[in-house]
Every structure is written in structure tokens, then in C-alpha cells.
Amino acid sequence: MSPISIELIIQISIGLSASLILLFAFLPQTLLTIKTKNTAALTISMFIICFIARLCFSLSAILTIIVYIHNQDYGLSLYALTLPVLICHGINMLLNLIIAFIKINNVYKAKIHKMNESEYIIFAYAQKLKEKVSIKK
């Protein structure tokens, strides 16, 4: 077993930084989408492409671990460096899936009501307001 090189530490640190930046970039949009259910201005293709990119990043980290294990050059420090990257990408993929699910759900419900997505979101919001008003009475 050889020690982890400084190059690998730098490489994984850059990957972790990128993962955290992406996490904090998508978190506000995800929270807003969960709160408002408004996805009319969002394209599903962006979330699918981002999901695929994060999946590729995760596979890259997993393959790095596999290569080190295959070469019997493994140690706890490799896992300690790679695991945070995998966790961040996993969380990012979950955030993408949440938004994509809400988007697909809105499009589906809009088609059921024979509306476009924007009209359905306004319709659904109006229904919520009616429910709140009737509860207060």
C-alpha cells in the first residue's frame, strides 16, 4: 500500500468543491419548487442532463475506488477522500429528481385538465386559496 498522493488529494478536493457548489446552486431552486410547485419556467431536459452528468461524476468516483482496490493500493484515506464527493453527487441527483418529478406531475395533471402547464399551476394555486378561505370560515 502506498500513501495517497498530493495529486489525488487535489483532484478529489476539486471534485468535492464542484459537488458542493452544485449542491448549493440547486438547493434554493429545489426548495422553491417544493414550496410553490411552480415548474412552468423550468425545462425537464435541463434536469435530466444534470442528473446524467452527476451520475457520470459518481461513476467516475466509484471507478477510481475500483482501480485502487484492483491495484491493491487502497487505504482508508482514499475512501475518506472519495466518499464526500459521492455523497454530494447523490444529494444533487436527489434534488434533480425531486424537481423533475414535480415538473412531470404538473405536466401530467395539466394534460388531464386540458390545460397547458402555466394554466394548470394558476388553477391549482387558485384551488389552494379557495380551500384556505373555506377553512377559515
MOFEN-V419449 format. One record per backbone hydrogen bond with DSSP energy under -0.5 kcal/mol. CO is the residue of the C=O (numbers start at 1). NH is the residue of the N-H. E is the energy in kcal/mol with one decimal. If there is no record, write none. Layout:
co = [CO/CO]
nh = [NH/NH]
e = [E/E]
//
This chain:
co = [5/6/7/8/9/10/11/12/13/14/15/16/17/18/19/20/21/22/23/24/25/26/27/28/29/30/31/32/33/37/39/43/44/45/46/47/48/49/50/51/52/53/54/55/56/57/58/59/60/61/62/63/64/65/66/67/68/69/75/75/76/77/78/79/80/82/83/84/85/86/87/88/89/90/91/92/93/94/95/96/97/98/99/100/101/102/103/104/105/106/107/108/109/110/111/116/117/118/119/120/121/122/123/124/125/126/127/128/129/130/131/132/133]
nh = [9/10/11/12/13/14/15/16/17/18/19/20/21/22/23/24/25/26/27/28/29/30/31/32/33/34/35/36/37/39/42/47/48/49/50/51/52/53/54/55/56/57/58/59/60/61/62/63/64/65/66/67/68/69/70/71/73/72/78/79/80/81/82/83/84/86/87/88/89/90/91/92/93/94/95/96/97/98/99/100/101/102/103/104/105/106/107/108/109/110/111/112/113/115/114/120/121/122/123/124/125/126/127/128/129/130/131/132/133/134/135/136/137]
e = [-1.9/-2.4/-2.7/-2.7/-2.2/-2.4/-2.1/-2.7/-2.5/-2.5/-2.3/-2.6/-2.4/-2.5/-2.3/-2.6/-1.6/-2.1/-1.8/-0.6/-0.5/-2.5/-2.6/-2.5/-2.5/-2.6/-2.2/-3.0/-2.4/-0.8/-1.5/-1.0/-2.2/-2.7/-2.5/-2.1/-2.4/-2.5/-2.5/-2.3/-2.3/-2.3/-2.4/-2.6/-2.3/-2.0/-2.4/-2.9/-2.0/-1.8/-2.4/-2.7/-2.0/-2.5/-3.0/-2.2/-3.1/-1.6/-0.7/-1.2/-2.4/-1.8/-2.3/-2.7/-0.6/-1.9/-2.6/-2.5/-2.4/-2.3/-2.5/-2.6/-2.6/-2.0/-2.4/-2.4/-2.4/-2.3/-2.1/-2.8/-2.7/-2.3/-2.7/-2.8/-2.6/-2.5/-2.4/-2.5/-2.7/-2.3/-2.0/-2.0/-1.9/-3.0/-1.1/-2.4/-2.4/-2.0/-2.6/-3.3/-2.3/-2.4/-2.1/-2.0/-2.2/-2.2/-2.1/-2.3/-2.3/-2.5/-2.0/-1.8/-1.1]
//
